[in-house]
């Protein structure tokens, strides 16, 4: 029966049904066929949302919307431009630095592309970069958002596995910086090869300071968030609320760009995005409950451990599986459906659950850059006004730092775990 439910989900998904329908319909049919009271459908779906950590998801979405509406993103971009505009690669390097700064507040790749990405693509095209290359580097740099704290995918992973979200968020710092370094090296190599434009001179200290001051409140936000959690002042969920209060105060007092229409737009945008995520969370919880009834997690654990008990071998298997899954299913759905299956056997084999979380999230982020279901590709094609094949061709060199970073994160767990262990 478990295989039948999974096959029905795959069939509906391939026929183009929305993900939530593809998940919920087979689950409801199973419940009816098994003569289970229908009241359990609403009960299990509602119970899945009765989670304190999940409250952080809409709040961080709201933070990203507020940043875009208040004009803070423009100041972030100007500061990144001042600092990195002269580096080989010019505005492409600015794109990477800007995404790293923005990720310290938004926690979502698509928020980065939809907000800061519009500014970055417009500036790069004006400077002489092709639309396809501008779109490709915007997508590649946005991947850092869900790895560097705060991170909506990490919060969802922590709520599914009951792993410390604070430990997971801190664990993402070094892998994110590693990926940024590899990406900047790749951008510099491409700039040397193709002669990409860059600023004519290095900035003066005065210019750096003048661009830093407007961006300083945004730069301080991740320090406030992570520092407060590590000092025990607030939980990740409370940290999200503190960040909202901070961004609203900064936008109204420091920037003066937050008006009521913009605030209302940010609220409506947050409601729409939250509904899209949480309805999948609730449907996936019902689907997962049925798989648990059919004992699929136990069967999967026995099967995968019969292949090997070596942590590195199991991580290779999981990475290959997630790369395929990520090509067809969005990261939220994949986390909710696949992680409950793989977490148990890998933990039993000795893989640290915090390390596994970063590997899983980074792997699934590659999925948003791969066809046929890469959400980032569809979004950037609309923003950059460039054809999808051209963006994919320009994106090919950036898969190298992506997979190199994934390999390093996977097979050097100390890189991910040393900071959480030190801060304990």
C-alpha positions in Angstrom: 0.0 0.0 0.0 2.9 2.4 0.8 4.3 1.8 -2.7 0.9 2.4 -4.2 0.5 5.7 -2.4 4.0 6.8 -3.5 3.3 5.7 -7.1 0.0 7.7 -7.1 1.8 10.8 -5.9 4.4 10.4 -8.6 1.8 9.9 -11.3 -0.3 13.0 -10.3 2.9 15.1 -10.0 4.1 14.0 -13.5 0.6 14.9 -15.0 1.1 18.4 -13.7 -1.1 18.5 -10.7 -0.1 21.0 -7.9 2.3 19.4 -5.4 -0.2 19.7 -2.5 -2.9 17.9 -4.6 -0.5 15.2 -5.6 0.4 14.6 -2.0 -3.1 15.0 -0.4 -5.3 13.0 -2.8 -3.5 9.6 -2.5 -3.4 10.1 1.2 -7.1 10.7 1.5 -7.9 7.8 -0.8 -5.7 5.5 1.4 -7.6 6.7 4.5 -11.0 6.0 2.9 -9.8 2.6 1.6 -8.4 1.6 4.9 -11.7 2.6 6.7 -9.9 5.1 8.9 -12.1 7.9 10.3 -12.0 10.9 7.9 -11.7 13.2 11.0 -8.1 12.1 11.1 -7.3 14.0 7.9 -8.0 17.4 9.4 -6.5 16.3 12.7 -3.2 15.2 11.3 -2.9 18.2 9.0 -3.7 20.6 11.8 -1.4 18.8 14.2 1.5 19.3 11.8 1.1 23.0 12.0 1.0 23.1 15.8 4.7 23.7 16.0 6.4 26.6 17.7 9.5 26.5 15.4 7.3 26.7 12.3 6.0 30.1 13.5 9.4 31.4 12.4 8.7 30.6 8.8 6.1 33.3 8.1 8.0 35.8 10.2 11.2 35.4 8.2 9.2 35.6 5.0 7.8 38.9 6.4 11.3 40.1 7.1 12.4 39.5 3.5 9.3 41.3 2.2 9.9 44.3 4.5 13.5 44.5 3.3 12.4 44.7 -0.3 9.7 47.2 0.3 11.7 49.6 2.6 14.6 50.2 0.2 17.2 48.5 2.4 18.1 46.2 -0.4 19.3 49.2 -2.5 21.7 50.3 0.3 23.0 46.7 0.6 23.7 46.7 -3.1 25.5 50.1 -3.0 27.7 49.0 -0.2 28.6 45.7 -1.9 29.3 47.7 -5.1 31.7 50.0 -3.3 33.6 47.2 -1.7 33.8 44.6 -4.5 33.2 46.6 -7.7 37.0 46.7 -8.5 37.6 43.0 -7.9 37.9 40.9 -11.1 34.4 40.2 -12.2 33.1 43.6 -11.1 29.3 43.6 -10.6 29.3 39.8 -10.7 31.3 39.9 -7.5 29.0 42.6 -6.1 26.2 40.2 -6.8 27.8 37.5 -4.7 28.6 39.8 -1.8 25.2 41.4 -1.9 23.5 38.0 -1.7 25.6 37.1 1.3 24.6 40.2 3.2 20.9 39.9 2.2 20.9 36.3 3.3 21.7 37.4 6.8 18.1 38.7 7.1 15.8 37.0 4.5 16.7 33.3 4.8 15.3 32.3 1.4 16.9 32.0 -2.0 13.8 33.1 -4.0 13.4 36.2 -1.8 17.0 37.2 -2.7 16.3 36.7 -6.4 13.0 38.5 -6.4 14.2 41.4 -4.3 17.9 42.1 -4.6 18.1 40.2 -7.9 16.1 42.8 -9.8 18.6 45.5 -8.8 21.6 43.3 -9.6 20.4 42.2 -13.0 19.5 45.7 -14.1 22.9 47.1 -13.0 24.9 44.3 -14.6 23.1 44.6 -18.0 23.6 48.4 -17.9 27.3 47.8 -17.2 27.7 45.5 -20.3 27.0 42.0 -19.0 24.7 39.7 -20.9 21.2 39.2 -19.5 21.8 35.4 -19.4 25.1 35.8 -17.4 23.5 38.3 -15.0 20.6 35.9 -14.4 23.0 32.9 -13.9 25.2 34.6 -11.3 22.1 35.9 -9.5 20.7 32.4 -9.2 24.1 30.9 -8.2 24.7 33.5 -5.5 21.2 33.2 -4.1 21.9 29.7 -2.9 23.8 31.1 0.0 20.5 32.5 1.5 19.1 29.2 2.8 22.5 28.1 4.2 23.6 31.2 6.1 21.5 32.1 9.1 18.6 32.7 9.3 17.3 30.0 7.0 13.7 29.0 6.4 14.7 25.5 5.0 16.9 24.8 8.0 14.0 25.7 10.3 11.7 23.3 8.5 14.4 20.6 8.6 14.8 21.2 12.4 11.1 21.0 13.0 10.9 17.7 11.0 13.8 16.0 12.7 13.7 17.6 16.2 17.3 18.6 15.8 18.4 21.9 17.6 17.6 24.7 15.2 20.2 27.0 16.8 22.9 24.4 16.2 21.8 24.0 12.6 21.8 27.7 12.0 25.2 28.1 13.4 26.5 25.1 11.5 25.5 26.8 8.2 27.9 29.8 8.7 31.2 28.2 7.6 29.7 26.2 4.6 28.0 29.3 3.4 31.3 31.3 3.5 33.1 28.4 1.8 30.6 28.4 -1.0 30.8 32.2 -1.4 34.7 32.0 -1.6 34.5 29.2 -4.3 31.9 31.2 -6.2 34.0 34.4 -6.1 37.0 32.5 -7.4 34.9 31.1 -10.3 33.6 34.6 -11.1 37.2 36.0 -11.2 38.3 33.2 -13.5 35.4 33.8 -15.9 36.1 37.6 -15.7 39.8 37.0 -16.8 38.7 34.7 -19.6 36.0 36.8 -21.0 37.1 40.3 -20.1 34.2 41.3 -17.9 34.0 44.9 -16.9 34.8 46.2 -13.5 35.2 49.5 -11.6 38.2 51.6 -12.9 39.6 52.3 -9.4 39.6 51.1 -5.8 37.3 53.0 -3.4 38.7 55.4 -0.9 38.1 54.9 2.8 35.7 57.8 2.8 33.6 56.2 0.0 33.5 52.8 1.8 32.4 54.6 5.0 29.7 56.6 3.3 28.2 53.4 1.7 28.6 51.4 4.9 26.6 53.8 7.1 23.2 53.3 5.3 23.9 49.5 5.0 25.0 49.1 8.7 21.6 48.3 10.1 21.1 45.5 7.6 24.6 44.2 8.4 23.9 44.2 12.1 20.7 42.2 11.7 22.3 38.7 11.5 24.6 39.6 14.4 21.6 40.5 16.5 19.8 37.3 15.5 22.5 34.8 15.9 24.1 36.5 18.9 20.7 36.6 20.7 20.1 32.9 20.2 23.6 31.9 21.3 23.3 34.1 24.4 20.0 32.4 25.2 18.1 35.7 25.0 15.5 34.2 22.6 14.6 31.1 20.6 14.8 31.0 16.8 11.1 31.8 16.6 11.4 34.7 19.0 14.5 35.8 17.1 12.4 36.1 13.9 10.0 38.3 15.7 12.8 40.5 17.1 14.2 40.8 13.6 10.8 42.0 12.3 10.6 44.6 15.0 14.2 45.7 14.3 13.6 45.9 10.5 10.4 47.9 10.9 12.0 50.3 13.4 15.1 50.7 11.1 13.0 51.2 8.0 10.8 53.8 9.6 13.4 55.7 11.7 16.7 55.2 9.8 15.5 54.9 6.2 12.1 56.5 6.3 11.0 54.4 3.3 8.3 52.3 5.0 4.9 53.7 4.2 1.5 52.1 5.0 0.9 50.9 1.3 4.3 49.2 1.3 3.8 47.6 4.7 0.4 46.4 3.5 1.9 44.9 0.4 4.6 43.1 2.5 1.9 41.7 4.7 -0.2 40.4 1.8 2.9 39.0 0.1 3.8 37.2 3.4 0.4 35.7 3.7 0.5 34.3 0.2 4.0 32.8 0.5 3.2 31.4 4.0 0.0 29.7 2.8 1.8 28.1 -0.1 4.5 26.6 2.2 2.4 25.6 5.2 -0.3 23.9 3.1 2.4 21.6 1.7 3.7 21.1 5.3 0.3 19.9 6.5 -0.4 17.7 3.5 3.1 16.2 3.7 2.5 15.4 7.4 -0.6 13.4 6.5 1.3 11.6 3.7 4.2 10.9 6.1 1.8 9.6 8.8 0.5 7.0 6.2 4.0 5.9 5.3 4.7 5.5 9.0 1.5 3.3 9.4 2.9 1.2 6.5 6.3 1.0 8.3 8.1 2.4 5.3 10.7 4.3 7.4 11.7 1.1 9.2 11.8 -0.8 5.9 13.9 1.9 4.3 16.3 1.9 7.3 16.9 -1.8 7.1 17.3 -1.6 3.3 19.8 1.2 3.3 21.8 -0.2 6.2 22.0 -3.6 4.4 23.8 -1.8 1.6 26.5 -0.3 3.9 27.0 1.0 7.4 29.8 3.3 6.4 28.7 6.9 7.0 30.6 8.2 3.9 29.1 5.6 1.6 25.6 6.3 3.0 26.1 10.1 2.5 27.1 9.4 -1.1 23.9 7.4 -1.7 21.8 10.1 0.0 23.5 12.9 -2.0 22.8 11.1 -5.3 19.2 10.4 -4.3 18.6 14.0 -3.2 20.1 15.4 -6.4 17.6 13.5 -8.4 14.7 14.3 -6.1 15.6 18.0 -6.1 15.3 18.1 -9.9 11.7 17.3 -9.7 10.4 18.4 -6.3 10.8 21.7 -4.5 13.0 21.8 -1.5 10.2 22.2 1.1 8.3 19.1 -0.2 11.5 17.1 -0.5 12.5 17.9 3.0 9.2 16.9 4.4 8.9 13.7 2.4 12.5 12.4 2.2 14.2 13.6 5.4 12.1 11.4 7.7 13.2 8.4 5.7 16.9 9.1 5.5 17.5 10.7 9.0 17.1 7.5 11.0 19.5 5.1 9.1 22.2 7.8 8.7 22.0 8.7 12.4 22.3 5.0 13.3 25.3 4.7 11.1 27.0 7.6 13.0 26.3 10.6 10.9 25.8 13.7 13.0 22.2 15.0 12.5 23.4 18.6 12.4 26.0 17.7 9.7 23.3 15.8 7.8 21.0 18.8 7.9 23.4 21.1 6.2 24.3 18.5 3.6 20.6 17.9 2.8 19.7 21.6 2.6 22.7 22.5 0.4 21.9 19.5 -1.8 18.3 20.5 -2.3 19.3 24.1 -3.0 21.1 22.8 -6.1 17.7 21.4 -7.2 16.2 24.9 -7.6 18.9 25.6 -10.2 18.3 22.4 -12.2 15.6 21.7 -14.8 12.8 20.7 -15.2 11.4 22.0 -11.9 14.1 24.6 -10.9 12.0 27.4 -9.4 14.9 29.9 -9.4 15.3 29.4 -13.2 11.7 30.3 -13.9 11.9 33.3 -11.6 15.2 34.7 -13.0 14.1 34.1 -16.6 11.2 36.5 -16.0 13.3 39.0 -14.1 16.3 39.0 -16.6 14.0 38.8 -19.7 16.4 36.1 -21.0 15.5 32.7 -22.5 15.9 29.7 -20.2 18.4 27.8 -22.5 20.7 30.8 -22.5 20.6 31.1 -18.7 21.3 27.4 -18.3 24.4 27.7 -20.6 25.7 30.7 -18.6 25.0 28.8 -15.4 27.1 25.7 -16.4 30.4 27.0 -14.9 28.7 27.7 -11.6 27.8 24.1 -11.1 31.5 23.5 -10.4 31.7 25.5 -7.2 28.3 24.1 -6.2 29.4 20.5 -6.4 32.8 21.1 -5.0 31.3 22.8 -2.0 28.8 20.0 -1.6 31.6 17.4 -1.7 33.7 19.3 0.9 30.7 19.8 3.2 29.8 16.2 2.9 33.2 14.6 3.4 34.7 17.0 5.9 32.1 17.2 8.6 34.4 18.9 11.0 34.1 22.0 8.8 30.4 22.2 9.5 30.5 21.0 13.1 33.5 22.8 14.7 31.7 26.1 15.2 28.5 24.6 16.8 30.8 22.4 19.1 32.9 25.4 20.0 29.9 27.6 20.9 28.3 24.9 23.0 
